[in-house]
Amino acid sequence: MSMMVLRRSASRRPAALLTLAALLAVTAHAAPLEEDISLDELLSSPQQPALPVQVSDVTRKPVQTRIERQAERRPDDDEEQPGSPDCAFGSGGRDSLCDYSNPNMSVLMWRSSTGAGANWVGGPPEDADNAKDGGYAFFETSSMPTDEDGANTESAMLYSPEMPSTGAAGKCLKFQYSKAGLSVDRLRVLLHPVSDDERDGSTADHRDDIVIWESDSVDDQGWTPTEKLITSSRDHTIVFEAIPLKGENRNYRGYIAIDSVRLTEGSDCADECTFNADTCTWTQSDGDDFQWTSARGTTNPKTGPMRDHGSSVIGGTAGGYVYIDASHPRRPGDKARLLSRQLPATQSSEPMCFRFWTHMHGSGIGALRVLRMVGDDEKVLWTLSGPSGNRWYQGQVPVTASEQYKIAIEAEVGVDDLGDIAIDDVSLTPGVCPSAPQAAAPDSSDCTFEVDECGWMNPGRREGLDRIDWRRITGRDALAPRTDHTLRSERGYLLQLTYSDPQRPGEFAWLMSPTMEGSERPHCLTFRYYMDATIPSTSGSQVGSIRVLAQYRDEDDDLMTKPLWSVRNSQNVRWSYGQTTVDIRQKHKIIFEGMWGRSAKGAIALDDITFVDGACDQEPEYSMVTEGDCDFTRDSCGWRNSTTDSDEQQRWRLATEDRKPRKLEDHTLHTSEGYTYFDAFNTNKKDAVKLRLTSPPLQPVDSERLLCVSFWYASLSRSATATLSVVSQPVPAEGQEVDPDDEQTLWTLGAEEVDEEVTWRHGEVQMDASRPLRVVFEGRATDFGFALDDISLRRAACRIRPAEADPSRRDEDDDEDNTVRQEV
């Protein structure tokens, strides 16, 4: 079994240089490998195999010839030129596949439709132009193969018309796509070389296909435009491959759709370059020591690549790259820079991913760097030095900037002339990506977990911080998910919260980052998480929780733990996306806390942790953690206790395994502890004891005048004297005491107004938060009391829940009672 427990020491083996695309090619090969293959074996393979397509090795039916495909075209459809890959798939209520076709080898089919038929046959409710009567092509992902012995039963392929060589400058493929539904996995675009045998009707051979694009988002909303530069020296077709999920989720409805396909000049893909014809929009710097050089292959077998990256993958003789020539008259330390065009500032929460391929072979290799340039300010985002073997490797790094910027690729000459450094196939695309290889990311804790844990670790048992561990395992060894997020493969690695059968509710594990330097500028932490109860408990979905914490020491050297992000009992059969802002000035560590709930069996996992510059929006929105939020799982989160009882025996307390009232489980995860309560059964007094639980001071937020206090409560008493109230308390000026007359009771409920069953109920109340305040929960009782859990403070309006807790309604009822008495 390919499984290991995270280290408990800071020692690390040297990080391997990792090629994500090469791993994807190996681990997602069409013919599943039954034997176990270690990651070291994958990395040691000297040849990069052909990229995968979803075709099994059974006998295939012959594909249609190009003439046969075009003969099926509707005669009245003159929307696009015959033989052109451009297609809008219809308009005005009329749909068409143009010259696109389903191959006979596939038993799963694409079809054309319009938004008007979305509820009838499937697909999105509108086309990419937001027209309900507009056309598009789609694949219903819940479709099942009609022939289990068909050549391709795992995906639906849509072929474009056959096209000639793109030329050195390439072509820019533009299209829009939409995905939705529980049965959706992904959409891929393949470049398929066409042979003479295939034109004559022979079976298409997809072993030489190249995956040129793949959707990596978990759940797209609406239509998403994208573009990709393609180059081919051979006749070829473009194949859109829609891949549904496997397993039980395949039964759920879903669709993958495309629209507005166009093929334009290669220069239209401004942020991609293959260096086959020129350097595209990239320019040589005037402030460096020498220039990058274009080439097709090295003239020295001891340094430099034999050929460009593209032809090293698919063969052939066409293709170029750029490199630095380290021979005379170069000197150690000389630098050459290649500059991108001026790029627009990135939007909040929308980083870019810069990808490229590099070849660093030779005993005298110096260093390669990627820099972000904003005016005169330069920051190194990625750097790698020394030889890395005689092969192409992929590098990638996330890029953000609040102003216009440029990207610089800088190569530095090493100790001798055997130090040629080459780059090829650069691209800048929307979306976050972990820095790779890990060794190239300075001061970063990015991690895909494909090679190791990148310095993230479980705390030692002696520290007593947690009870169980996070483990690095393959998808094949996981209960769920069955594939990692990075490679989407059973052989890909992820981190999973350890599970024992039966699992004790409330057990948790910490995953701690290396110590990170504080910064005056915030950072955005992004990651993928998975949480699902494979067998829910009888009390409902209580799989557990994931929290992101920041741990640091304040100015008094006290150890502080600040919650940043929290999701509990999330149910999703796919990887989900999370992100939060980290704004810590001191040295700190980031902690992922996973905790099990009461579900009979479940899965909690992490993958692809990435840090990028700048603040970001909270994702998902409900993961927001604000000052005063508390689930009482570990402590009282800064809420403090006060009482009118002179001997201070009566207080709000945290429920524990050994001490809890009425055998009440907590609301958060249905564990045996993790809430607060007061119990006044030993008072022997006639007057009710008043017990207060007070929040930390809450400062006003610009433009947000209202605060919604949401909480869960349980009544432990049936006495008429037992009440629970929510009070708004202004924060007094420094040195002054709180004036009780300034307090306002906004929510109050008596125990006799609650059903006799001891269970959790939801409460809400709105407060004016335009000035500093504290929230106070005030309990009164002569016997037993109330319990509280899951207090949430959010800047929004809300109404009083339940309605009978409204004090104004209570006053109205009292007035009516007084009126009745007077009439009597």
N, C-alpha and C positions, 0 to 999 in steps of 0.2 A: 504493500500500500504506500502510495506517495504522499506521506504526511510527515509534518514535523511540528514540534511545539516551539514557539518563539523563544529566542535566547533570553537569558536572564543576566547577561553581562554586556558590557559595552563593546566588547571585542567584535570585529567584523572582518570577514575575508574580503579581499579586493573585489570591487564590483566588476562584473563582467560587462563587456560592451555588447549591448543588446539591440538587435534589429527586430522591431515589432512586426514589420511586414514579412520578414523571413519566417518568424515564428508563426504568424497567421497562416502563411502558406503551408507550413508543415502540419500544424495542429488541426487545420480545418480541411485536410485533403478529402477528396470525394469518397475514396474507398476507406471506410473506418478501419483502423488498425486495432486488432484485438489485444496484442501484447502491450505490456507497460513500456513506455519510453520515457526516460528521464530527461529533464530539461538540459542537462549537460550533454546528453547525446544529441539533442536537437541542435544545440549551439555548435557542436563539434563537426556537424556535417559540412564538408568542403564545398558542396554544390547546393545552390538554392533550387528547390524543386519548383515545378510548375505551379502557378497559383490555382486555387481550387474552383471547381464548379460542382453543382449538386447533381451529378450524373452517376448512376451505378454502372457496373461492368457487365450488365446483361446485354443480350442482343437487342439492337435498337432498330426501330422502324426507320426507313429512309426519310430524310427531310425533303421538303419541297424544293424544287429548283427556283431560282430567282424569277424565271418566266412564269412558273406556275403560281408563285405568290402574287405577282402583279396582276395575273389574270383574274384573281379573286376580287380585285378592287372594284368597288361599285362604279358603274360607268358614268353616273351622274355626279360623281364626286371630283370636282376639279379644284378643290380648295388648295391643294399643294401640287407642285410639279411632280409628275410621275418619276419614281426612282429617288426622290429626295427624302432625306431623313427628317425634314421639317414636318411637323404635324401638330395641329391644334385639336385633333380628334373630334371635330364637328362643332356646330353652333346652331342657334335657332331651333333647338329641339331635334336636330339631326346629328347622329353620332357616326363616327367612322374611325377605322384603324389606319386609314391612308394606305401606305405600302408596307406597313408593319404586319407581321404574321406570327402565329404560333407554330412552332416546329412540330412535325408529326411524332418526334421522339418523346415529346412531353405529354403526359396525360392530364396535367393541370394547365388550365387555359386562362389567358388574359381575354378580356372582352371590352368593347367600347360601350359607353352608356352616357346618360346625362343625369344631372342632379334631380330631375323630376322622377327618376326611377330609383332613387337611393333607398327608399324604404321597401321597394319591391324586389329589386335584384341585388342591391348592395352598392357600395361606393359612397363618396362624399356627397353632401347635399348641394354643393355648388362646384363649378369648375374653377380653374385658377384665376379667371377673370371675375369671379364672384357672380357668375350668371347661373341661374338654376336650370336654364335650358341649354347651357353650354356643354360640350362634350369632353370626355376624358377617357383614358384607358385604365382599367383596374383589374385586380385579381382578388376574388373573395377567398380570404385565408382560411375559412372554415370548410372550403371545398375538399372533398376526399377523392383520392385516385379511383377512377372507374376501372382501372386495370392494374392490379397489384404487381403484375409482372412487367409493367411498362418500363421503358428505358430510364425515364426520369419521373419518380413519384414523390420527390422531395421539394420541388420548386416549380414555379411557372416562368417560362422564358418567352420574351417578346423580342423578335428579330426585327432590326431595321432593314431597309433595302441594302444591297451590296454597294460598297463605295470603294473608289480607288485610293491609292496612297495619299496621305494628307500633305505630303511635302515636308520639307525640313521645318517650316514654321509651325506646322501642326494646325489643328482645327479646335475651335472652342465649342464644346457641347454645353448647351444651356437647356435646362428644363425645370419644371416644378413638380414636387411630389407631396403626397399626403398619406398619412398612415393613421389608423385608429383600430382599436379592438384588442381583446385579450388573446387572440390567436396570431397576432402579428409578431414576426421576428425582425426581419430587416429587408432592405432593398439594396441590390448591388447592380453596378453597371460593368459589363464585361466587354473587352475588345476581342473579337473573334476573327482570327485570320481565316480567309476562305481559300480552299484548295481547288484545283481543277477537278479532282474526284468528286468533291462536294457539289460542284456545279453540274456534274453529270448525274447527280442523284444519289451518290454514295452517302453513307452515314456521316454526319458531322462529327469531327474529332475535336473535343473541347479541352484536350489536355494542354494545348498551347494558349488557351485563353488567358487574358490578363485582367485581373480585377482592378479597374481604374478608379472606382469610386464605391463607397459603401456608406449607407446611413448609419451613424453611430448614436443617434438620439434615442432615448428610451421611449418617449411618448410624444410624438409631434402633434401640434395643434394647427389645424388649417393647412394651407398650402405653403410650402417652403421653397423659395427659389435657390438654385445652385448652379454652378458651372464647373467644368473640368476640361483642362487642356489634354487633347489626345494626339498622339503621333503614331503613324504606322507607315512603313515602307511597302507594305503589301496590300492587296485587295482585302477588304474586311467588312464586317458588320458590327453594329453596336447591339448588345443584348441587354435588355432590362430583365433582371432576375428577381422575382418576388419570392421570399422564403417565409413560410409559415412556421410557427412553433410546433414542436413535437409534443406528444403526450396528450394528457386529458384536456389541456387548454385549447387544443386544436378544434374542439367541438364548439367553441364560442365564436360568435360572428366577428368579423373584422375585414379590413380591406387595405390594400396597398395600391395607390393610384399615381399616375403620371399625367402631365399635361404640358402644353406649350413647349414642345421639343424643337430646338433650332440648332443648326450647325453653322457657325460663323467663322470669321478669320481668327487664327490663333492669337493674334494681338489683342483680341477682345477679352481674353483671360489674362488681364493685366498683372495679376499677382502670382502667375505660374511661369516657369521657364524650364525648358529641357536643354537649352544651350546647343541645340542641333543646328540652328541657323545663325544665331547671334546671342547677345546677352539680354535680349528682350528689353524690359524697362530698367534693368540693372546697369549701373554706370561705374566706371573706374574712379577711385578717389584721387584728388589732386594733392592730398596732404600725406600720402604714404611714401614708401621707399621705392616701390616698383609696381608692376602691373600684373594682373591675372592674365593668363594666356589660354586661348581656345585650342582644343586638341581632340583627336579621335582615338589615340592610343599612345602609350609610353614608348620612348626610344631607348629606355634603360630598364632591363628586366628586374633590377634590384630596387626600383622605386617606381611609383605611379601605377595606374590601372592599365590593363591590357586593352580595355574597351570601355565605352560609356556604360552607365548603369542599365539603361533600357535594353541594349543588345546583350548585356551579360545575363539578363533574365530570359529573354525570348529568342536569343540568337540573332543571326543576321549580321550585316556589316554596316548598317546605317546608324548614325548617332554620334553625338559629340558631348563634350563636357568642358569645364574650365578648371585650370589648376595653377599652382605657383611652381615655377621652375627654380629649384634650390641650387642649381649649379652656378659656376662662375658667371658673372662677377658678384653673386650674392654673398652676403656675410651673415653669420649668426646674429639673430635679432632683427634682421630686416623684415618689414611688414608690408603686406599688400591688402588693400581693402576694396571690396565690391559693395556698392551702395544701392539700396532700393529706391524707388520713387518716393516722393513725399506722401505719407499715408495719413488718412484721417484719424482723429482721436477715436479710441474705442469707446463704445457706449458702456454705461454702468451695467455690470453683470454680463457683458458680452465680450469676453476676451477673444483674441485671435490665436490660432495655432500655426506656428512656423515650422514646416517640415522640409527636410533636405536629405540627400544621400551624400556620403563622404567616403573617400578612399585615402587612407593614411598608412602607406606601406613604405618601409625603408628604415635603415638604422639611424638616419639623421633627422627623423621627423621632429618638427618643432611643436607648434600649437595651432589650434583652430578655435576661433571664438565667434560668437554671435552677440552683437551689441545692439541696444536700443539707444537711438540718438534723438534727444529732444532739445533743439537749439544746440547750445554748447555743452549740455549735460549728457554724459555717456554712462551707460550701465551695462556691465557684462552679464548677459542672461545665461550663457552656455559656453563652456570651455573644456577642451580636451587636448591633452598633450601626449607625445610619444607614439610609437608605432602601434597599429591596431590590427595587423594582419593584412594579407593580400586579397582583400575582398571589399565590396561596397557595404557600408553600414548606414542605417537610417538614424538620423538625429531629429529631435523635435523639442520644442520649448513653447510655453504659453507666453503671449505678449499682450500687455495692456499699456495704455498711455492716455492721460487726460488731455493732452494737446497733440497737435500734429507731430509726426515722428518719422524717422527712417530706421531701417534695419541695416546694419553693417555686418558683412561676413569678412572677418580678418584672419589671415593666415600669417604665421611667423616662421621664419627660417630657423632650422635647428642647428645641430653641431657640425654637420657636414653636408655635402651636396647630394646625399642620398635621402632627401627629405621632401619630395614632391607631395603636395596635398591637393586633392581634387574634390570638386563638388559637382552635383548634378541634380536635376529634377527638383527644383525648389518650388515651394507653394506656401501661400498664406491663406488660410481658410477660417471662417467663423467657428467658434467653439473652443472649449478648454481641452487641453491635453497635458498629461503628466510629462515633466521633463525626462528625456531619455537619450542616451543611457544615463542611469542614475549618477555615475561618476562625473558626468559633464555639467551637472547642475550645482553651481556654487551656493553654499549656505542654504540648501533646499532640502526639505523632507518629503519631496514628491516620491511616490512609490506606486509601482504597478504590481509588486510582489511576484513578478515572474522569475527573478533571479534570487532575491532574498528579501528580508524585511526592511532594508534601507535604514537601519538604526532604530526603528520602532520596536518596542519590546513590552512584555508583561513585567510588572514589578515583581520583585522577589517575594517569596512566601514569608520571609522574616519581617518584611516591611508591613505585612498585615493589611494591605490596601484593598485586596480583593480576594475572592474565594476560588475562582475558576480562571481559565485562560482563553485567549484568542489563539487559534492555530492556523498555520499556513498549510493549505491543502489544495489539491486539484479539484476541479468540478466533478471529475469522475468519482472521487472519494467523498463528496458532499451529499448529504441528504437532499438538500436544495440550497441554492440553484445548481443545476447540473452543468453549467458552464460559467467560467469567469466573465468579467465584463471586458477586460482588455482585449483578449483574443477571441472571446465568444466560443470557447472550445472546452471540451471536457478535460483537456490536458493543461489548460491555463490555470494559473494559481490565484487564489483569493484567501481572505482571512475569514474564518468562521468561529463563532462563539461555541465553545465546547458544550456538548449536550450529553447527559447521562440519562438512562431510562430506569426508573422515573427521575425527572428533573425536579429539583427542589425550587419552588417559586421564590423569587427574591435574590437568588444567587447572581453575582455579577462579576465581570472581568474588566480590567483597565488595560488599554493599549496606549502606551506613553511614547511621545515623540522624543527625539534627541533635544537637548536644550537649545532653544532658539533665541537669537538676539532680539532685544526690544527695538522698536522703531517709532519715530515720530509720525510715520505714514502708516495707515492701516493696510492690511493684506486681506485677500479673499481666500478662504479655504473651501475647496470643492472636493467632492468625493461621490462614490456610488455606494448605495446601501441596499440590502435585501432583507425583508422582514415578512414572514408569512407563517401562519399556524397551519401546518399540514394536517393536524388533528386537533380542532378546537376543543376547549373544555366545555363541560355542560353549562357553565355559567356565562359562556359567550367567548368572543375572540379576545384572548388575553395573552398574546404571544410574548410580549415583553417590551423593552424600550432600548433606544440608542440615544445617548447624550454626548455632546461635545463640550468639553470643559477646558478652561485655560487655568493653569496653576502657576503662581508666581509669588514672590515675597514683596510686601508693601514697604513703605518707608520705615516702619517700625520693625522690619524683619519678621513680620508674622506671615505664615504661609496662607495664601488666599487661593480659593478655588472658585472660579467664576463660570457659571453656565452660559454657553453661547448658543446652543442649538439642542432641540429635544423633540423626538418623535416617539410615540408609544402606540403599540397595538396597530401599527400600520399593516394593511393587508394588500400585497401586490405580488403577483406571480412572476414579475420581471424586476430587473435592476431599476432602482429609482435614483434620482439625482438630488444631491443636497449641497447647499453652500451657505456660508455665513461669514461675516466680517470679523477679523481678529485685529483688535486695536489695543495692544498691550505695549507700554513703554519700557517695562523691565524685561530682563531675561525671563523666559517662561518655557513651559512645556504644554503641548496640546494633548488632550486625553480623549480617547473614544471609550465611552463606558457602555457596555452591553449588559442588559439584565433580563433574566428570564421571568416570564409571568406564569400563569396557571394553566396555559394550554397543554393538552396531553402530549403534544409533540409539535415542534416548530423549527424554523431556521432563521438565524440572524447572521448577516455576513457584510463585509466591507471590501472595497477594491478601489484602485485608481485615485489615491489621495494626491491632491495638487494644490500648490499655493501660487497665487498670482498677486501682483501689485495692485493696490487700490481697494476701496470699499466696494461692497456688492449688496444687492438685494438679498433678503433671506429667502431660501428655497428649501422645501416648500414653505408657503407663507405661514402655515400653522405650526412650523417648527420654532417660531420666534419665542425667545425667552427674555422677559423684561424684569427689572428690579422689583422684587416682591413676589414673583411667581414661586410657588413652592408645592411639591408633592410629598414632602416630609419623609421621603424614602431614606435619606441619610441624616438629615438634621432639620432644623427649623428655618433655614435660609435667611437668617437675620431678623425674623420675627421675634419679639421679646415679650416676656411675661410680666404681668402685674396683677395684684389682687387686693381686695379690701380685708382679707382674712389676716388677723394680726399674727397668728403663728405660722402663716405662709405654708400651711400644709396643703391647701387647695390651690392647684395650679393647672394650667394647660400642660399636658405631658405628651411625649411621643409614645405611641403604642409599640410594644415589643412582643416577642414570642411568648414571654412569661407573664407579661402584664398588659392586658387589653380588656376592655369592657364588653360584656355580652357576646364574647367570641366573634366580634365583628372583624371581618377582613377589610383590608384597605381597598379604596376604590380604584387606585391607579392600575394595579396589576393583580388584584385579588390575592395578595400575599397575606401572611399572618401578621405583618407589621408594616409601618409606613404611613401613619396618619397621626393627628394630634387630637386630644380629647381632654375634657375635664369631668371629674366624678366627685360630687359633693355628698356622697352618702354617709360620711362620718361626721358631718358638721354638728348634729344635734342642736341646731339653732332654729329659731322661728324665722328670723330674717334671712333672706337669700344672700348667699355669698356672691359678690360681683367679681368676676374674673375676666381680665382683659388680655388679648393677644394683639400686639401692635406691630405694624409693618415698619420697615426702614423708611426714612423720609423720601418722598417721591417729588422730584422736581418737575416743573411744567415743561412741556414740549411745544415748540413753535407750531402754531396753527392747529394744535390738538387740545381743545378746551375740555373735552369730556373723557372720563375714565370709566371703563366698564369693569366692575369687580365680579368675577365669575368664580364659583366655588361649589363644592359638594358637602352636604351636611347630613348627619344622622342624629335623630333624637334618641337618647338613652333613658329618658325620664317620661313619666306620665303625669307629673305633678303640675298643678295649675301655676305654681310659682316659677317653673323652669322656662326660661326664654333665651333666645339667641338673637342678638342685634348686630347690625353693621353700622358703624359710626364714622363720619368724616371728621378728622381732627386737623385743624390748621397747624402748621409748624410755626412756633413762636420765634420772635427775633432772638438772636444769641443773648444768653444771660437771663431770659425771661421764662416764666412758667406758662404752661398751657392754661388758658382760661376756659373752664367747663362751659361757660355760656356761649363760647364760639363753636362748640361741637354741635354736630347735627346728626341725629339718628335718621337713617334713610331706609332701613330694612329691619323688621323685627317680627319674630314668630314665636308663639308659645308652643310648648311640648304637647299640650292638649289639642292643638290644631293639626297635629301630624298623625297620620295613621299609626296604629299600634305596632305594626311590624317594624323591627329595627333594621332599616335598610338605608342606602344612600339615595339622597334626593338632590336635584340641581337647584342652585340659587344664583340670582344675578341682581345687580343694582348699579345704577349710574351715579357718578359723582362729578362735581365741578372741579377740574384739575388745572384751572388757569393760574393757580398759585400753589406754593409748596404745601403738601399735606401728608398725613399718615392715615392709613386705613386701620380701623380698630374693630376686631370681633369681640363683642362683650357677651359673656354668658352669665346667667343668674340661675341659681337653683338652691334648694334645701336638700334635695336628694338626687343622685345620679347627675345627668347633664347632657352635653352635646359632644359630637365628634366632627372634625373638619378634615378635608383633604382636597388636593388639587386646586389650590388657589391660583387664579390667573388674572393678571391685571393688563388690560389692553386699551389702547387709546382709541376708543370708539363709543358710539351711543348704544344703549341697550335699555330694555324695559325691565321692570321689577318682576322677578320670577321667584316663587309663585306669587300670584296676584294678591293673595291674602296676607303677604308679608309687607304690603304697602302701609306705612304708618298713617297716611292720610285717610285711607279706607277704614282703618281701625278707629280713627277719630270720628269719622262719619257715623260708624256703627254705635260708638259711645253716645254721640249726640242724639241718635234715634232712640236709644235706650232711655236716655234722660227725658226725652220728650214723652215717651210712653208712660214713664213713671209719673210725670207731672199731670198727664191727662187722667191717670188713674186716681 
